[in-house]
Amino acid sequence: MKILVTGGLGFIGSHTCVELIENGYDVVIADNLSNSDENVLNTIKFLTKKENISLYKVDLVNYEMTRDIFMQHNITAVIHFAGLKAVSESIKMPIKYYMNNLVSTLNLLNLCEEFN
């Protein structure tokens, strides 16, 4: 199975990627790096001893760029960790949170349906 992990370079996402890889799954990571660091990929590779992990630096609000990931890979499951979660910031910037959390989720759901 090939699993798309959104927010895969964040704390929870990266730990999930390691567990998935260690249990025989292929992982594709999508992350916009807003709350993470690209160097985390090196740590995932080191821990799992797997070098060919796909990383897409993409904002999931961008439907076409997100769709390209589905076009390039036979994604069989999605684990979505790419949500914003700071309560105080969400009160100050609700539109930013609606765009990221709702639109990205809707895009993923539509793509899951399109690609079965």
C-alpha positions as a LaTeX table, in Angstrom:
\begin{tabular}{lrrr}
\hline
Residue & $x$ (\AA) & $y$ (\AA) & $z$ (\AA) \\
\hline
Met1 & 0.00 & 0.00 & 0.00 \\
Lys2 & 1.13 & 3.53 & $-0.77$ \\
Ile3 & $-0.01$ & 6.03 & 1.86 \\
Leu4 & $-0.06$ & 9.79 & 1.44 \\
Val5 & 0.83 & 11.47 & 4.74 \\
Thr6 & 0.01 & 15.17 & 4.70 \\
Gly7 & 1.97 & 17.20 & 7.21 \\
Gly8 & 4.38 & 14.28 & 7.17 \\
Leu9 & 7.35 & 16.33 & 8.34 \\
Gly10 & 5.60 & 17.62 & 11.46 \\
Phe11 & 6.00 & 15.96 & 14.85 \\
Ile12 & 3.07 & 13.54 & 14.66 \\
Gly13 & 3.31 & 13.09 & 10.90 \\
Ser14 & 7.01 & 12.21 & 10.93 \\
His15 & 6.56 & 9.65 & 13.71 \\
Thr16 & 3.66 & 8.15 & 11.77 \\
Cys17 & 5.81 & 7.95 & 8.62 \\
Val18 & 8.53 & 6.06 & 10.49 \\
Glu19 & 5.99 & 3.57 & 11.88 \\
Leu20 & 4.36 & 3.07 & 8.47 \\
Ile21 & 7.68 & 2.48 & 6.72 \\
Glu22 & 8.86 & 0.10 & 9.42 \\
Asn23 & 5.64 & $-1.86$ & 8.90 \\
Gly24 & 6.18 & $-2.25$ & 5.17 \\
Tyr25 & 4.14 & 0.62 & 3.74 \\
Asp26 & 5.31 & 2.99 & 1.02 \\
Val27 & 4.97 & 6.59 & 2.14 \\
Val28 & 4.48 & 9.75 & 0.11 \\
Ile29 & 4.82 & 12.95 & 2.12 \\
Ala30 & 3.08 & 16.24 & 1.31 \\
Asp31 & 4.04 & 19.20 & 3.48 \\
Asn32 & 4.09 & 22.96 & 2.94 \\
Leu33 & 6.80 & 23.31 & 5.61 \\
Ser34 & 4.86 & 26.01 & 7.47 \\
Asn35 & 5.25 & 24.18 & 10.81 \\
Ser36 & 8.05 & 21.78 & 9.96 \\
Asp37 & 11.54 & 21.52 & 8.54 \\
Glu38 & 12.71 & 19.70 & 5.43 \\
Asn39 & 15.63 & 18.24 & 7.43 \\
Val40 & 13.12 & 15.98 & 9.19 \\
Leu41 & 13.07 & 13.92 & 5.99 \\
Asn42 & 16.75 & 13.07 & 6.56 \\
Thr43 & 15.90 & 11.84 & 10.04 \\
Ile44 & 13.07 & 9.67 & 8.68 \\
Lys45 & 15.44 & 8.22 & 6.08 \\
Phe46 & 18.11 & 7.59 & 8.73 \\
Leu47 & 15.73 & 5.88 & 11.15 \\
Thr48 & 14.09 & 3.70 & 8.51 \\
Lys49 & 17.18 & 3.15 & 6.34 \\
Lys50 & 15.00 & 3.98 & 3.34 \\
Glu51 & 16.28 & 6.56 & 0.86 \\
Asn52 & 13.52 & 6.76 & $-1.73$ \\
Ile53 & 10.78 & 8.60 & 0.18 \\
Ser54 & 8.82 & 11.02 & $-1.98$ \\
Leu55 & 8.38 & 14.53 & $-0.60$ \\
Tyr56 & 6.13 & 17.13 & $-2.19$ \\
Lys57 & 6.45 & 20.68 & $-0.92$ \\
Val58 & 2.88 & 21.67 & $-1.64$ \\
Asp59 & 0.06 & 23.69 & $-0.12$ \\
Leu60 & $-2.92$ & 21.34 & $-0.21$ \\
Val61 & $-5.21$ & 24.30 & $-0.86$ \\
Asn62 & $-3.76$ & 24.21 & $-4.38$ \\
Tyr63 & $-5.99$ & 21.56 & $-5.95$ \\
Glu64 & $-3.97$ & 21.02 & $-9.14$ \\
Met65 & $-0.65$ & 20.60 & $-7.33$ \\
Thr66 & $-2.26$ & 18.19 & $-4.89$ \\
Arg67 & $-3.90$ & 16.33 & $-7.77$ \\
Asp68 & $-0.47$ & 15.89 & $-9.37$ \\
Ile69 & 0.57 & 13.79 & $-6.37$ \\
Phe70 & $-2.37$ & 11.45 & $-6.95$ \\
Met71 & $-1.55$ & 11.34 & $-10.67$ \\
Gln72 & 2.07 & 10.34 & $-10.02$ \\
His73 & 1.39 & 7.72 & $-7.35$ \\
Asn74 & $-1.11$ & 4.95 & $-6.82$ \\
Ile75 & $-2.27$ & 6.32 & $-3.46$ \\
Thr76 & $-4.31$ & 3.73 & $-1.54$ \\
Ala77 & $-4.83$ & 5.66 & 1.70 \\
Val78 & $-4.43$ & 9.16 & 3.11 \\
Ile79 & $-3.54$ & 10.24 & 6.63 \\
His80 & $-4.18$ & 13.96 & 6.95 \\
Phe81 & $-2.08$ & 15.82 & 9.53 \\
Ala82 & $-1.71$ & 19.11 & 7.61 \\
Gly83 & $-4.05$ & 21.14 & 9.78 \\
Leu84 & $-3.34$ & 24.34 & 11.63 \\
Lys85 & $-4.08$ & 24.07 & 15.34 \\
Ala86 & $-3.05$ & 27.11 & 17.39 \\
Val87 & $-6.22$ & 28.34 & 19.12 \\
Ser88 & $-5.08$ & 31.89 & 19.81 \\
Glu89 & $-3.84$ & 32.34 & 16.24 \\
Ser90 & $-7.05$ & 30.86 & 14.82 \\
Ile91 & $-9.06$ & 33.50 & 16.66 \\
Lys92 & $-6.88$ & 36.26 & 15.23 \\
Met93 & $-6.77$ & 34.79 & 11.69 \\
Pro94 & $-9.89$ & 32.68 & 11.18 \\
Ile95 & $-9.88$ & 32.95 & 7.37 \\
Lys96 & $-6.34$ & 31.52 & 7.24 \\
Tyr97 & $-7.50$ & 28.57 & 9.33 \\
Tyr98 & $-10.69$ & 28.03 & 7.32 \\
Met99 & $-8.72$ & 28.07 & 4.08 \\
Asn100 & $-6.06$ & 25.68 & 5.28 \\
Asn101 & $-8.12$ & 23.27 & 7.37 \\
Leu102 & $-11.35$ & 23.14 & 5.38 \\
Val103 & $-10.25$ & 23.68 & 1.80 \\
Ser104 & $-7.29$ & 21.30 & 2.05 \\
Thr105 & $-9.51$ & 18.61 & 3.56 \\
Leu106 & $-12.17$ & 19.08 & 0.90 \\
Asn107 & $-9.51$ & 18.91 & $-1.82$ \\
Leu108 & $-8.19$ & 15.65 & $-0.38$ \\
Leu109 & $-11.68$ & 14.16 & $-0.08$ \\
Asn110 & $-12.49$ & 15.07 & $-3.69$ \\
Leu111 & $-9.22$ & 13.56 & $-4.88$ \\
Cys112 & $-9.75$ & 10.39 & $-2.83$ \\
Glu113 & $-13.11$ & 10.01 & $-4.51$ \\
Glu114 & $-11.72$ & 10.78 & $-7.99$ \\
Phe115 & $-8.86$ & 8.30 & $-7.65$ \\
Asn116 & $-10.84$ & 5.67 & $-5.71$ \\
\hline
\end{tabular}
